[in-house]
Amino acid sequence: MGSAQIIFLFSFLQLLFPTLPSLEATPLDNTRLFREYIGADGNNVRFSDVPIHPDVEFHFILSFAIDYTAASSPSATNGKFRVFWDEQILSPSSVSSIKAQHSNVKFALSLGGDTAGKQFAYFKPKSITSWVKNAFESISRIVKEYDLDGVDIDYEHFKAHPDVFTECMGKLLLRLKRQNVISFASIAPFDDDAVQTHYLALWRKYGDLIDYVNFQFYAYGKGTTVSQFLNHFETQTSNYQGGKVLASFATDGSGGLTPEKGFFKACRTLQSRGKLHGIFVWSADDSKKNKFHNEIQAQNLLANAD
């Protein structure tokens, strides 16, 4: 068949099938995503303290916004979120400054967390409708004030049925995305029956609204080995089927597979299997004392620069 005949045949097929797929290769998913929680421990860490590799997509995750009153006397507010990090150090102007210096940096707002003051921060809505209304309004205000890009759901304690959690979070994400308040969303579950029950219910119904799964692999026991980590990763990838489950480690000594015990070896294995969607770290507050050595290594791995 001559070249003229090939061109004619291709043109004819395009007329018959206007949605014929492009012959160009489909771009690979971005696997150079690095995320880090910051602000929860009040260790005077600044955005500018954290090294940022130019060849990764870097997300700062501000921790936390909680629907509770002030930390001195906390009580639930039914979706009226307020900032619990140090606003003097991690301020709207400091967000603007980092964005101006680094075009690859985005910011997310983490919701909930472990505690409000010295007590657990419970997910405790009065009703789905009222909670979603209050949450949308208060989160939109914070996102606009700080020029943030996304949200992260990190509730760890619950006084509501998983179906209520599912509808509150799902309807909130749907509204935030539809009205272009945020461009991405993540969830941060860990291997606990109560936690997984809530997040898996959310995932099954509203998983299409969730861009990343920040699974807290550091919540597994201390002394986790490389093979155990890889098994945990496969289990959670199966649980959150179709999701971008990120690898994670902590720098506060809490648990899981540490960089010193082979975390980056495990990541290279996942990378070779095409399963490393990114890495996140808990947290910048704890990494400051070690001059962010592990963050540098993680970003180099993702950027293929090490």
N, C-alpha and C positions, 0 to 999 in steps of 0.2 A: 504494500500500500504506500503510495507516494505521500509527500508532506502536504500537498494541497488537499488530498483526500482526507488525511487525518484531521486537518483544520476544519474541513467541512463537516466531518462526522462529529467532532467535538462541539461545533456550533449548533448542529442539529440536536444533539443530546441536551444542550443547555436550554433550547427552546422547549423540549419535552419535559425536562426536569430542571426548572429554574433554581431549585435548592440543591443542585448537585454539589457535593462537598468540594472545597478547594483542594487542589493537588499539593499545596504547600503543607509542610509538616506543622502539626499543631504544637504551639509553644508549650514547653514543660511548665508545670506548676512551679511557683517560686519556692525554692527550698533554702533560701538564704535569709530566713526570717529569724531575728534575734529579739527576744522580749525580756524586759527586766522590771520587776516590781520595785517601787521606790516610795519611801515616805512613811511606812507603817511604824517603824521603830523610833523615829525622832532622833536619829543620830547625826543631825546637821549635815546630811549628805545633800549635795547639789547636783543638778543635771550636768553641770559643766565638769563635775568630778569624774564622771563615768566616760571611759574611752569609747569612741564610736568609730567603727570601721566604715569607710566610705562605700564598700561594696556589699553591704548587707542592708536589708530593710530592718530598721531599728524601731522598736516600740517601747517607750516608757509607759509603765502601767502605774498610775497614781493610786496609792493605797492609804486610806480607803474613803469612800463616801458611804455613809451609813444613815439609815432612816431612824435615827435616835437623837435625843437631845444631847446637850453638851456632855463631855466625858466626865465632868465632875459629879453629875447626877443623872446618869443616862436612863432614858425610858423610850420605848418604841413610839414612832410618830406616823405609822401607817403610810409609808412611802414618801414622806417629806425628807429628802436626803440633804445632808450637810457634810461639809468637808471635815475630815478628822486628821489630815496631815498638817505640817507646819506651813501655813500659807505665807509666812514672811520669807521663808527660804525657797519653797517650791511654789512660786507665785505665777500669776498670769504673764507678767513681764519676762520671767525667766523661761517660760515656755516659748514665748515669741522669740527670745534671743537664740535659743537652741535651734528652733525651726529656721531662723534666718541664716544660721551658720551651717546647718546640715540639712540638705534637701531630702535625705533618706530617712529622716526621723518623723515618727508619728506618735501621738499620745492617746492613751486610753484611760478611762475612769473605772476603777474596780469597785464593785458594789458589795457591801456586806462585811466580809472578813470574819475573823474569829471572835474578836471582842470589841466592845464599846466601853472605853474606860477599863474597869476591872471585872466586867461581867460579860457573859456571852452575848453576841449580837444575834438575836433570833430573827428569823423571818416570821413575822407575826402580823399579817394583814387583817383589817377589820372586814373587808369584803374585796372581791376581785376588782370591781368597778372603781371603788374609791382609791384603792392602792395604786392601780394603774394610772388613774388621773393624777394623783399627787406625785407619783414617781416620774411620769413623763414631764410634768411641769418643772419639778425641782432639778431633775437631771438635765433637761434642756437648758435651764439657766446656768448650771455649772459648766456644761459643755461650751456654751456660748462665751461665758466669762473667760474661760481658760483657752479657748480655741482648740478643743480636743477633737479627736477623730473617731473614737470608738468606745465601747464599754466592755467590761469583763464582769461576769457574774460569779461571785465568790462567797455566797452564803454557805455557812458550815453547820448551822444549828437551826432547827425548825420547830415551829409550833403551828404548823398547818399541814394539811394533807398534801401528798405529792401532786394530786390533780389541781389543787389550788395554786401551788408553786408553778406548775406547768402553765396554767392559764395567765397568771400574773406576769411571769417572765416572757412567755411567748407573745402575749398581746403588747407588752411594753416594747420588746424588740421590733415587732412588726410596725408599731407606730413610729418608733425612733427612725427606722430605716425608710419607711414610706415617706416621711416628712423630711428626709435628708438631714436629720440631726446628727446621725452617725453614718460611717461608711463600713464599719466592721464590728463584729461582736465575738466574744469568746466566753467559755465557761471554764470553771476551775474545780472540777471534782477531785475526790481521792477515794481510796479503797476502804470505804466504811459503808456498812449496809444501809444506814439511814440516808447518808449522803448520796450514795449511788441510786437508791430508790427514787429520790427526787430528781436527780439530774438525768437519769435514763428515761424517766417519764417525759421530761422536757425535750430530750433529744428525739425520742420517737415521734413526737407530734410537731415540734418546731425546729428540727435539726437543720432544715434548709436555711434558717436565719442565722445559724451559728457558723462562723468562719473558721474558728480555731478551738481546739480542746486543750486547754492548759492543764493537763492531768498532773496532779501533784505526786510524782513518783518518789519524791523525797519523804512522803508520809509513810512509805514502807520502812521496815526496820533498819537500824544501823547494821552495817556489815553486809548489805545487799551486794551480791556478786554480779559480774558481767552477764553470766548466763541467766541468773534470776531476773535481772533487769530486762533482758531481751524477752524473757517469757512474760513478764508483767506487761511489757509494751504490746506484745501480740494479743494478750488477753483484752487489754483496754481498746486496742484498735478494733477488735472484734465486737466489743461492747458498743463502741461509738462508730459503728460501721459506716464507711463513707466519709468520715470526718478527718480533718487534719489534726491528728494527735501529735502534740509536740513533746520532745524529750525534755527532761528537767532535772535540775539539781539545786541543792540549797547550800548557802554559805554560812548558815547559822549553826551547823553541827547537828541538825535535827534528825537526819536519817537518810535512807536511800543509798543509791550508788553515787559515790563522790568522785570528783576528778582525780583524786589521789589513788583511788581504787579501781579506776578503769572506765569512768564515764565516757571519756572521749574515744576510747577503743570501741565501746558499745555504739557510739554515734557513727563511727566509721563503718561499722557493720551494717547499721541501718541505712547509711548513705549508699553502701554498695548494693543494697537490696531495693533502693529507690523508695525507702520509707521514712527518710528523715525530712519531715516537713518544716523543721525549725527547732530552736532551743529556747527555753526560757529559764530564768534564774530567780530564786528567792534568796536574798534580795540585795539591792544596792546598799542598803543601810548596813548590812553585815559585811559586805565585800570591801567597804572603804578601808578598813584596817589592813587588808592585804593588797591594797593598791590595784584591785580589780584584775588580778593576775588571771583568774579563771575566765572572766568575761573576755579578756583579750584572746585567750586560747580558743574559746568557743566561737568567737566571731571569725577568727582566722580559719578555723575548720570549715565554717559555713561558706566563707569566701574563697575557699580552696587556696588560701595564701600561706598555709603553714607547711 
